Amino acid sequence: MPAADFKDYYSVLGVSKDVSEAEIKKVFRKLARKYHPDLNPGDRAAEAKFKEINEAYEVLSDPEKRQKYDQFGQYWQQVGSGNGQPDMGDFDFSQYGNFDEFINELLGRFGGMGGPAGSYRTGGPTGFGGLNDFAGYSSAAADSEAKLSLSFSEALRGAEKRLVLPGGENITVRIPAGTKPGSRIRVRGKGQVNPIAQSRGDLYLIVDLQPHSFFSFAGDNLTCELAIAPDEAVLGAQVDLPTPQGLVKLNIPAGTKSGQSLRLRGKGWPQPKGDHSDLLVKIQIAPPKELSAIERSAYEQIRANRSSDPRPHLRDLKL
């Protein structure tokens, strides 16, 4: 685990390092009740805190895991479980900024294991062979990361992607429906080999969504721009609008302004609980580039008989 990702489980629970098992259990129950998702519906911060509390309790409530955590800190998961793994004794890991630095120095002491001292890294190559939508490979310790490019349709409906790992290994990954840009998809046991534990880490696919011609993301919601004619803006209209759930009828209120947004609740992106986010429709009034004789005559009559002034606020403007 890189230093930047290290979590101080004692701080998460708000206890000291000499806290008893009974006190850990007591504090956990109190925090779990406070941040439980059922008591904080829709609160993503509370949900994240609840998961963090559970993660901390899982380690600190287990005597064996807690002993490793106290001894090795951020590297406790990388040391191994004692099944034929090297005994690190009281070795001080705190002098290293991350696990790569420790490996670099360890292998550097033995001449770099075939390379210059300090040149070894636990990660694999920086680029994948194989599919064009799977690249940018990197690793930290045994876990690996790579970008996975998806089309809008693949992310919306879900898909199965065949990927080629370094060394030519082929794997098939299931993409869940409703996957969002930046999502991390975990593929267990397909990362790099941990040089100490000699176990294989996980592969994390970071989703990169290809741009769509009509829709884009605005947080959890979707957004789009809809062009309407001047008469539709003035008189109001009902127009067909594509959504991820299919075509719907959108009511354009009379007097709609250009740049105004209309919200369609539940017509956006699929959510984890089975519902959908909202679709925000930004209106753009599109005047015709060419007019027929009848249209021109009608617009001229409107201009000659218009009773409203769209710029009254400019009459008394002072500089």
N, C-alpha and C positions, 0 to 999 in steps of 0.2 A: 504493500500500500504506500503510495507516494506520501511524503510529509504533508503536502497540502490537503490530502484527503483524510488525514488521521483525525479520529474523533476521541476526545477525552471523555470516556464513559462516566467517570466520576463527576465531571462538570455537568454532563447531560442530566444526571439524576440530582445534582446539587448536593453531593455528599463528599466527605473526606476519604482519603485512601485507606484509613484504618477503620472504616465503618464495618459494623458487624453484618452477618448475613441476614439476621432478623430485621435490622434497620433498613437494609437494602430492599427487602420485601415490602416493608411498611411504606417506604417512600415511593416505591414503584406503584403500589396499589392506589395511593393518593393521586399521583400524576396521571396514571392511566384513566382514572375516573374523570379527572379534569379535562383531558384532551381527547377522550374517546370520540370517534367520528359520529356515533349515534347521538351524542350530546352536543355536537358542533356541526350540524348538517351544512354542507356546502363550504365549510371553512377549510381551505387547502393548507393553511399554515398549521392549524390544529392537527390535521391529518398527518402532515409531515413530522410534527413534533411527537405524535403518538407512535409513529414507526421508529423514530429515533430512540424513544424511551424503551420500546420493546427490544430494540437491538442492544442497547446498553445493559438491560436487565438480563438478557440471554447470556451475555458474557460474564457479568459480575456475579450472577447467582450460581454459576457453575464453578466449583472450587478449582478444577483443573484448568479451565479456560482463564479464570481470574489470575491464577498463579503465572501462567504464560504471559498474560497481558501486563501484569505488574513487572515481570522481569524483562520482557522484550519490547514493551511499548508498541509502537506502530508496526513492528515486524513480527508480532506474536503469531500471526497466521502463517507466516512464511518459514517458520523454524521447523515445523513438522510436529508430529504427535508422539515421537519417541519410538516409532516402529522401525528400528534400524536407522534412524536419522542421527546426525552428529549431535553431540552434547555441547551446547554453547556455554555451559557453566554460568559464570557471572560476567560474561562479555558485555561491555558497555557499547550499545548501539547508538547512544545519543550523540556521538561525535559525528555521525553521518547525516547529511541533509535528506537523503532518500536511499532506497534499497540499491539502486544502481551504483551509487558511490561506494557502498559497502562491497558489492561484487567486484567493482573495478579495482579497489585496493587489494581485496583478497586474491584475485587472479593476477594482479600486477606483481604481487610478492613471488609468484611462481613464473615470472617471465611472460605474463599475458597469455599463457596457454596457447602458444603458437603465434602470438602477435605482440606488439609493443606493450609494455606495462601500462595499465590503466586504459587500454583501448577497447576492452570487452564491454558489451552491453547485453542485458538480458533480452532485449527485444529482437525481433526478426528484421527482415528487409523493409525498406520504407515504401515499397510499391508491390502490389500483387500482380501476378500474371493471371490470365483468365478473363472474367467478365469485365466490361468497361464500367459497369455501375457499382463496382466493389473495389475501392482503392484507398490509398492514404493510410496503409497499415502502420501501426505503432504499438508499443507495449510498455507496461510498467510492471516489473517483476514478472509473474507468470500470466497475468491477465493481459489481453490484447484488445486493441480498438481498431476499427476500420470504418470508413464512411460507406454508406449504402444508399445509392441513388434510386428513388422510386418515382414513378409517375403518379399523378393525382389519382387516377383510377385505382392503381395498385394499393395506395395508402388508404383510400376511401373504403374499398370493398374487401381488402385483404388479398393476399397472393402467396404463392410458393416460389421462392427464388433459389436457383441452383448456383452455388458459388464455388470457386476454386481457391483453395488455400495454398500457401507456399508449400512446395514439395509435391504439388499436384493432387492433393486430397480434395475430393468432391463432396460437398455437403448440400443438403436441401434445407432451407430455412422457411418457416411459416411466418408470414407477416400478418399480424392481427388487423382486422378491419378497424378503421378509425385511427390508424397510426399517424401521429403528428410530426412535423419537422422538429428535429433535435431529439426525438425519442431514442432511448437506448434499448436495443433488443439483445437479450442475453442468450448466448449459445453455450451451454455448459460443456466443459471439457474440450473445447476447440481452440484454446489459447496456446501460449508458449509453455515449455517445460520449466518448472522452477528448479534452478540449479542446486538448491539445497535440499528441498523436500522431494525432488525428483517426481513431482506430480504435475499434471497438466492443468493450467489455469483455464479461465473462461474467455470467450470471445464476445466483445460488446460491439454491436453494429449501431453506428450513429446515423440516424435517418436524415437524408438530404432530399427534400422534395423538389422535383422539377417544377418550374413555373407553369401556371395554368393560364390559358388565354382569357379567362373570364373571372375566375375566383382567386382570391388571395386571403391570407390569414390576418386577423386582427385579434391577437391573443388567442383565446379558445374559440372565438367566433369567426365566421367567414364574412368577407365583404366583396362587393362587386359594384360596377357602375352600369347604370341603365339609361340609355338614351331615349328621350321622349320628344314628340313634336310640340311646337308652340301651342297648337290648339288643344292637345292633350293636357298640357300644363294649365291652360286657362280654364278649360271646361271640365277637366277631370276625365279619367278613362279607366278601362280595365284591360291590362296587357298580360300576355303570357310571359312567365319568368322561369328559366331553368333553375332548379335547386338540386342538391345531392339526393333528394328523395323523389325527384321527378318534376314535371312541369306543373306550375301552380298559376292561378289567376291573381294578379296583384292589382289592387285598387289604387289608382292615382287620384288623390284628392284634388278638387278644383282649387286653383291658385297655388299649386306646388311650385316652389322656387328651384332654380338650378343650384346644385350643391346640397340640397336638403337630403337627409337620410331617412329612410323608412326601415323599421325593424320588423323582421318576420321571425317570430319566436318559434324555436324548435325546428327550424329549417336549415340549420347549419351543419357542423361536423359531428359525427357520432361521438358520444361520451362513454367513459368506462361503465357507468351504471345503466346503460341502455337507452338513455335519452339523447337529445341532440342540442348543440349550442344554437345560437341565433344567427340569422343571415342579415347583414346590414346592407341595404341597397341605397347607393348614392345616386341621386337623380342628376342627369345632365340634359338640359334642354338643347336640342339639336335643330337649329333653323335649316330649312331646305337650301341647298346650294343653287338649285334651279327652280323657277316658278313657271307654272302654266299661265296663260292669259287670265283664266278665271281666278286662279290663286292670287296673282298680282293685283287684279281689280279688287278682290275681297280685302286684301291687306291694305290697299290704299283707302278703301272706305272706312276700315277700322281706324287707320291713322287720322283721317279727317274728322271722325266722329268720336274719338277717344275722350272719355270723361275723366280719366285718372291721370295723375302725374307721378311717374316712378321716382322723381328726383326732387321732391319738395324741400328736403333737408339742405339742398345746395343753394337755395335762394338767398338766405341770409348768412352764408358762410363768410367768415372774415379770416384774413391771413395776418 
